[in-house]
Amino acid sequence: MEEYTLRLNDELAAKNLRFRPHYWVGEEWFTPDGIPGVAVPFYLIHPRLTLLERSQMLDAEGAMPKQCMRILRHEAGHAIDNAYRLHRRKRWRELFGSFTEPYPESYRPRPNSRRYVQHLTGWYAQAHPAEDFAETFAVWLTPRLPWKKRYENWPAIEKLEYVDELMREIGAEVAPVRSRRFIEPLSQIKTTLRQHYDCKRALYTVEWPAYYDQDLRRIFEEKPTRASKLTATAFLRSHRKELCHTVSESSGMAVYTVDQLLENIVDRCRAMKLRLKDSPRQTREAMLLMLMMHTIHVVHVGYPRLAV
């Protein structure tokens, strides 16, 4: 993990920023309000803990280098906001909104909106003004990203230009808030790993609407011409990991949550005794589309907020 925090420091230095966040180990990724530092999840400090996270949640957020740097840049946006109290500025409020606006339990993003940058999955900039700023900062900070060209026709360019101007203004200044406090560090957490994962799985549990039959009949056969055709259950189980991760990366929904949807579909395929109708490639594409449609529906209805 140290390798990635040092890389982030290099990126901040390359942008002529004096600020450097401090880090500590906690339960999950987060930057507390008023603290110019970042909590890093415990499961990233040792390979065995990373394996445990994957076994319990089917994914370990931030374990891959590219994803880890994306999250760190986002959290650095929160940290620098806290360090310089940027959200108190009039122009910040005009562009991003009120920092004190309550965090929603869920949010309904507009995937086609160009008023927000796209950095983390799940259109996370739309979740709250603080996340909008952190995501905008992360895009601005990303090395070799031509944000001026990429967002030139988006209303979001105004936010990026403001961040660019603001960072030039405060870059060499000493931050007013220099607290090195650790909030909820691992040493103070008394819950067991079992309790932790019971709570985490409950957080990412969603009641999926059970109306799959019409879609499944279009993709699979109820009365195949040949009994030797692969069962839908066997096909889906063999592609389960790929399907879940692909949909998770596209939608921002946790892999664990998408896997629940797929498990419900597998159960329904078994009950309907479905078998493959088309080629495995065609079936895979059809299932990805079906999973995405149902996932996006739940995204718009509301789902657990991402833990970043």
C-alpha positions as CSV (number, residue, x, y, z in Angstrom):
1,M,0.0,0.0,0.0
2,E,2.9,2.4,0.7
3,E,3.9,2.2,-2.9
4,Y,0.6,3.7,-4.0
5,T,0.5,6.4,-1.3
6,L,4.0,7.5,-2.4
7,R,2.9,7.5,-6.0
8,L,0.0,9.8,-5.0
9,N,2.5,12.1,-3.3
10,D,4.4,12.2,-6.6
11,E,1.3,13.1,-8.5
12,L,0.5,15.9,-6.0
13,A,4.1,17.2,-6.3
14,A,3.9,17.1,-10.1
15,K,0.9,19.5,-9.8
16,N,3.0,21.8,-7.6
17,L,0.8,21.1,-4.5
18,R,2.4,21.3,-1.1
19,F,-0.3,19.3,0.5
20,R,0.2,15.7,1.4
21,P,-2.6,13.6,3.2
22,H,-1.7,11.3,6.1
23,Y,-3.0,7.7,6.2
24,W,-4.1,5.1,8.7
25,V,-5.6,1.6,8.6
26,G,-9.4,1.4,9.2
27,E,-12.3,-0.8,8.2
28,E,-13.0,0.8,4.8
29,W,-11.9,3.6,2.5
30,F,-13.0,6.9,3.9
31,T,-11.9,10.5,4.6
32,P,-13.7,12.0,7.7
33,D,-15.1,15.5,7.6
34,G,-12.5,18.0,8.8
35,I,-9.6,15.6,8.6
36,P,-6.9,16.0,5.9
37,G,-6.1,12.3,5.9
38,V,-7.4,9.0,4.4
39,A,-8.3,5.7,6.1
40,V,-7.1,2.7,4.1
41,P,-9.0,-0.6,4.5
42,F,-7.4,-3.3,6.6
43,Y,-7.7,-5.9,3.9
44,L,-5.1,-4.2,1.8
45,I,-2.3,-4.4,4.3
46,H,-1.6,-8.2,3.9
47,P,-2.3,-10.6,1.0
48,R,-4.1,-13.1,3.3
49,L,-6.5,-10.4,4.4
50,T,-7.1,-9.4,0.7
51,L,-7.9,-13.1,0.0
52,L,-10.3,-13.1,2.9
53,E,-12.1,-10.0,1.6
54,R,-12.4,-11.6,-1.8
55,S,-13.7,-14.8,-0.3
56,Q,-16.4,-12.9,1.7
57,M,-17.3,-10.1,-0.8
58,L,-16.2,-11.6,-4.1
59,D,-14.0,-8.5,-4.6
60,A,-11.4,-6.4,-2.8
61,E,-11.9,-2.8,-3.6
62,G,-8.6,-1.1,-4.3
63,A,-6.6,-4.3,-4.5
64,M,-5.7,-3.7,-8.2
65,P,-3.2,-0.9,-8.8
66,K,-5.2,1.1,-11.3
67,Q,-8.3,1.0,-9.1
68,C,-6.3,1.8,-6.0
69,M,-4.9,4.9,-7.5
70,R,-8.4,6.0,-8.7
71,I,-9.7,5.7,-5.1
72,L,-6.6,7.4,-3.6
73,R,-7.0,10.4,-6.0
74,H,-10.7,10.6,-5.0
75,E,-9.9,10.5,-1.3
76,A,-7.1,13.1,-1.8
77,G,-9.8,15.4,-3.1
78,H,-11.8,15.1,0.1
79,A,-8.6,15.5,2.2
80,I,-7.4,18.7,0.4
81,D,-10.9,20.1,0.7
82,N,-10.7,19.5,4.4
83,A,-7.2,20.9,4.7
84,Y,-8.0,24.2,3.1
85,R,-11.7,24.4,3.9
86,L,-12.4,24.8,0.2
87,H,-16.1,24.0,0.5
88,R,-16.6,27.3,2.4
89,R,-15.8,29.3,-0.7
90,K,-18.6,31.0,-2.5
91,R,-17.5,29.8,-6.0
92,W,-17.2,26.2,-4.7
93,R,-20.8,26.3,-3.5
94,E,-22.0,27.9,-6.7
95,L,-20.5,25.1,-8.8
96,F,-20.8,22.0,-6.6
97,G,-23.6,22.8,-4.1
98,S,-23.8,22.8,-0.4
99,F,-21.3,20.7,1.5
100,T,-23.6,20.5,4.4
101,E,-26.4,18.9,2.3
102,P,-27.3,15.5,4.0
103,Y,-25.9,12.4,2.4
104,P,-28.6,10.3,0.8
105,E,-29.0,6.7,1.7
106,S,-29.1,6.1,-2.0
107,Y,-29.0,8.2,-5.1
108,R,-30.5,8.1,-8.6
109,P,-27.9,9.1,-11.1
110,R,-28.4,10.3,-14.6
111,P,-25.9,8.2,-16.7
112,N,-26.0,10.6,-19.6
113,S,-25.5,13.8,-17.7
114,R,-22.5,15.9,-18.8
115,R,-22.7,18.1,-15.7
116,Y,-20.5,15.7,-13.8
117,V,-17.1,14.1,-14.5
118,Q,-16.8,10.3,-14.6
119,H,-14.0,8.9,-12.5
120,L,-15.2,6.2,-10.1
121,T,-17.9,3.8,-11.3
122,G,-21.6,4.3,-10.5
123,W,-21.6,8.0,-11.6
124,Y,-20.4,8.7,-8.1
125,A,-19.9,12.5,-8.7
126,Q,-23.7,12.7,-8.6
127,A,-24.1,11.3,-5.1
128,H,-23.3,14.5,-3.2
129,P,-21.6,17.9,-3.7
130,A,-18.6,16.7,-1.7
131,E,-18.3,13.7,-4.0
132,D,-18.7,15.9,-7.0
133,F,-15.7,18.0,-5.9
134,A,-13.6,14.9,-5.0
135,E,-14.3,13.3,-8.4
136,T,-13.5,16.5,-10.3
137,F,-10.2,16.9,-8.3
138,A,-9.4,13.2,-9.1
139,V,-9.9,13.8,-12.9
140,W,-7.8,16.9,-12.7
141,L,-5.0,15.1,-10.8
142,T,-4.8,12.0,-13.0
143,P,-1.5,12.0,-14.9
144,R,-1.6,12.4,-18.7
145,L,-5.3,12.6,-18.7
146,P,-6.3,15.3,-21.3
147,W,-9.3,16.5,-19.4
148,K,-9.5,19.8,-21.3
149,K,-10.1,17.9,-24.5
150,R,-12.2,15.1,-23.1
151,Y,-14.6,17.4,-21.3
152,E,-14.5,20.5,-23.6
153,N,-18.1,20.2,-24.6
154,W,-19.4,19.2,-21.2
155,P,-20.8,21.7,-18.6
156,A,-18.5,19.8,-16.2
157,I,-15.5,21.6,-17.8
158,E,-16.4,24.7,-15.7
159,K,-15.8,22.7,-12.5
160,L,-12.5,21.3,-13.8
161,E,-11.3,24.8,-14.8
162,Y,-12.2,26.1,-11.4
163,V,-10.3,23.2,-9.7
164,D,-7.3,24.0,-11.9
165,E,-7.4,27.7,-11.0
166,L,-8.0,26.9,-7.3
167,M,-5.0,24.5,-7.1
168,R,-2.7,27.1,-8.7
169,E,-3.9,29.5,-6.0
170,I,-3.4,27.3,-2.9
171,G,-0.6,25.1,-4.2
172,A,2.3,26.6,-2.3
173,E,0.2,27.6,0.8
174,V,0.5,25.9,4.1
175,A,-2.9,24.2,4.9
176,P,-4.9,25.9,7.7
177,V,-6.0,22.4,8.9
178,R,-3.0,20.3,9.7
179,S,-4.5,17.7,12.1
180,R,-2.9,14.2,12.0
181,R,-5.8,12.6,13.8
182,F,-6.8,9.0,13.1
183,I,-10.5,8.4,13.1
184,E,-11.7,4.9,13.9
185,P,-8.3,3.3,13.4
186,L,-8.1,-0.4,13.4
187,S,-6.6,-0.5,16.8
188,Q,-9.8,0.9,18.3
189,I,-12.2,-1.4,16.5
190,K,-13.5,-4.2,18.7
191,T,-15.7,-6.1,16.2
192,T,-14.5,-9.5,15.1
193,L,-14.0,-10.4,11.4
194,R,-17.1,-12.5,11.5
195,Q,-19.1,-9.5,12.8
196,H,-17.5,-7.2,10.3
197,Y,-18.4,-9.3,7.3
198,D,-21.9,-10.1,8.6
199,C,-22.6,-6.3,8.7
200,K,-20.9,-5.7,5.3
201,R,-22.8,-8.4,3.5
202,A,-26.1,-7.0,5.0
203,L,-25.1,-3.5,3.7
204,Y,-24.8,-4.8,0.2
205,T,-27.8,-7.0,0.2
206,V,-30.6,-5.9,-2.1
207,E,-34.1,-7.2,-2.6
208,W,-34.0,-7.9,-6.3
209,P,-37.4,-7.8,-8.2
210,A,-38.2,-11.4,-9.3
211,Y,-39.5,-10.9,-12.9
212,Y,-36.9,-12.7,-15.0
213,D,-39.0,-15.3,-16.8
214,Q,-39.7,-13.3,-20.0
215,D,-36.1,-12.4,-20.4
216,L,-34.9,-15.9,-19.7
217,R,-37.2,-17.4,-22.2
218,R,-35.8,-15.1,-24.8
219,I,-32.2,-16.1,-24.0
220,F,-32.7,-19.9,-23.3
221,E,-35.0,-22.7,-24.3
222,E,-37.6,-24.4,-22.1
223,K,-38.0,-27.4,-24.4
224,P,-34.8,-27.8,-26.3
225,T,-34.7,-30.0,-29.4
226,R,-31.7,-31.9,-28.0
227,A,-31.5,-32.9,-24.3
228,S,-27.7,-32.8,-24.7
229,K,-27.6,-29.0,-24.8
230,L,-25.9,-27.4,-21.9
231,T,-28.2,-26.4,-19.1
232,A,-28.6,-22.6,-18.4
233,T,-27.6,-23.3,-14.8
234,A,-24.3,-24.9,-15.8
235,F,-23.5,-22.1,-18.3
236,L,-24.2,-19.3,-15.8
237,R,-22.2,-20.9,-13.1
238,S,-19.2,-21.3,-15.4
239,H,-19.4,-17.6,-16.4
240,R,-20.4,-16.3,-13.0
241,K,-17.2,-14.5,-12.1
242,E,-16.8,-12.8,-15.4
243,L,-20.4,-11.7,-15.6
244,C,-20.5,-10.3,-12.1
245,H,-17.3,-8.4,-12.4
246,T,-18.1,-7.0,-15.9
247,V,-21.5,-5.7,-14.7
248,S,-20.0,-4.4,-11.5
249,E,-17.4,-2.4,-13.3
250,S,-19.9,-0.9,-15.7
251,S,-22.6,0.0,-13.1
252,G,-20.7,0.7,-9.9
253,M,-22.8,-1.9,-8.1
254,A,-20.8,-4.1,-5.7
255,V,-19.8,-7.5,-7.1
256,Y,-21.4,-9.1,-4.1
257,T,-24.7,-7.4,-4.9
258,V,-24.6,-8.4,-8.6
259,D,-23.8,-11.9,-7.6
260,Q,-27.1,-12.1,-5.6
261,L,-29.0,-11.1,-8.7
262,L,-27.2,-13.8,-10.7
263,E,-27.9,-16.4,-8.0
264,N,-31.6,-15.6,-8.2
265,I,-31.5,-16.0,-11.9
266,V,-29.6,-19.4,-11.6
267,D,-32.3,-20.6,-9.2
268,R,-35.0,-19.6,-11.7
269,C,-33.2,-21.3,-14.6
270,R,-33.1,-24.5,-12.6
271,A,-36.8,-24.3,-11.8
272,M,-37.7,-23.7,-15.4
273,K,-35.3,-26.4,-16.6
274,L,-33.8,-24.0,-19.2
275,R,-31.0,-25.0,-21.7
276,L,-28.8,-23.1,-24.1
277,K,-30.5,-21.9,-27.3
278,D,-27.8,-20.0,-29.1
279,S,-24.0,-20.1,-29.1
280,P,-22.1,-19.5,-25.8
281,R,-20.9,-16.2,-27.1
282,Q,-24.4,-15.0,-28.1
283,T,-25.7,-16.2,-24.8
284,R,-23.0,-14.4,-22.8
285,E,-23.8,-11.1,-24.6
286,A,-27.5,-11.5,-24.0
287,M,-26.9,-12.3,-20.3
288,L,-24.6,-9.3,-19.9
289,L,-27.3,-7.0,-21.4
290,M,-30.0,-8.6,-19.2
291,L,-27.9,-8.2,-16.0
292,M,-27.1,-4.6,-16.8
293,M,-30.7,-3.7,-17.4
294,H,-31.8,-5.2,-14.1
295,T,-28.9,-3.6,-12.3
296,I,-29.4,-0.2,-13.8
297,H,-33.1,-0.4,-12.8
298,V,-32.1,-1.0,-9.2
299,V,-29.5,1.8,-9.4
300,H,-32.3,4.2,-10.3
301,V,-34.6,2.8,-7.6
302,G,-31.9,3.1,-5.0
303,Y,-29.1,1.0,-3.7
304,P,-26.4,1.0,-0.9
305,R,-24.0,3.9,-1.3
306,L,-20.5,3.0,-2.4
307,A,-18.0,3.0,0.5
308,V,-15.6,5.6,-0.8
